[in-house]
Amino acid sequence: MFLAPQNESNSYFNPQTSPPARAMTKYRSIFACQACGFQSSKWLGRCPECGDWNTFTEEREEIQSSKASKQQRALSETMAKPKPYDMVDA
């Protein structure tokens, strides 16, 4: 017989005590020719660059989230721009 929790403190999922959710890393597949290094988003039987057959292998590439790229842009905008030597404070 299954007994359900009687109150929120006995619940199986308690938002106050559960660990915070983490963002999942996303990947995309890239297929690279092992003979010449040509890359394609789809698997190809024959490499259009070198002409070899069955040389493509799948590689995974991490995709930056839009939040991470926004943070990176904000950081690059706030970084100091180069100044002429005579305008640098000593």
C-alpha positions in Angstrom: 0.0 0.0 0.0 1.3 3.5 -1.0 1.1 6.3 1.6 1.2 9.8 0.3 2.9 12.5 2.4 0.6 14.2 4.9 2.1 17.7 4.6 4.6 19.8 2.7 7.4 19.1 5.1 7.2 15.4 4.3 6.8 15.8 0.6 9.1 14.0 -1.8 10.1 17.2 -3.6 10.7 20.1 -1.4 11.8 23.3 -3.3 13.4 24.7 -0.1 15.7 21.7 0.4 16.2 20.6 -3.2 19.4 21.6 -5.0 19.1 24.4 -7.5 18.6 23.4 -11.1 21.7 23.7 -13.3 21.7 24.8 -17.0 22.3 21.9 -19.3 25.2 22.2 -21.6 24.1 21.9 -25.2 26.1 20.3 -28.0 25.9 20.1 -31.7 27.3 17.5 -34.0 30.0 18.4 -36.5 31.3 15.8 -39.0 35.0 16.2 -39.9 36.9 14.4 -42.6 39.8 12.5 -41.1 41.9 12.8 -44.3 41.8 16.6 -44.9 39.9 18.2 -42.0 36.9 19.4 -44.0 33.9 20.0 -41.7 30.2 19.6 -42.4 27.0 19.8 -40.4 25.8 16.6 -42.0 27.5 13.2 -42.6 28.7 12.8 -46.1 29.8 9.6 -47.7 32.4 11.3 -49.9 34.4 14.4 -48.8 33.9 17.2 -51.3 37.3 18.6 -50.5 39.6 15.6 -50.9 37.3 13.1 -52.5 38.0 10.3 -50.0 35.1 7.9 -49.1 33.9 7.2 -45.6 36.3 9.4 -43.8 33.8 11.5 -41.8 33.5 11.1 -38.1 31.2 12.8 -35.7 32.6 15.3 -33.3 30.6 17.2 -30.6 31.0 20.9 -30.2 29.6 22.8 -27.2 27.1 25.5 -28.0 27.4 28.8 -26.0 24.0 29.8 -24.6 22.6 33.2 -25.4 23.0 34.2 -21.8 26.7 33.3 -21.9 27.3 35.2 -25.1 25.4 38.2 -23.8 27.7 38.2 -20.7 30.7 37.9 -22.9 29.6 40.8 -25.0 28.9 42.9 -21.9 32.4 42.1 -20.6 34.1 43.1 -23.8 32.2 46.4 -23.9 33.2 47.3 -20.4 36.9 46.5 -20.9 39.1 49.5 -21.3 39.8 50.6 -24.9 43.4 51.3 -25.9 44.6 54.8 -25.2 47.4 56.8 -26.7 50.5 56.8 -24.5 50.4 60.5 -23.6 46.8 60.0 -22.2 47.7 57.2 -19.8 47.7 58.3 -16.1 50.9 57.4 -14.2 
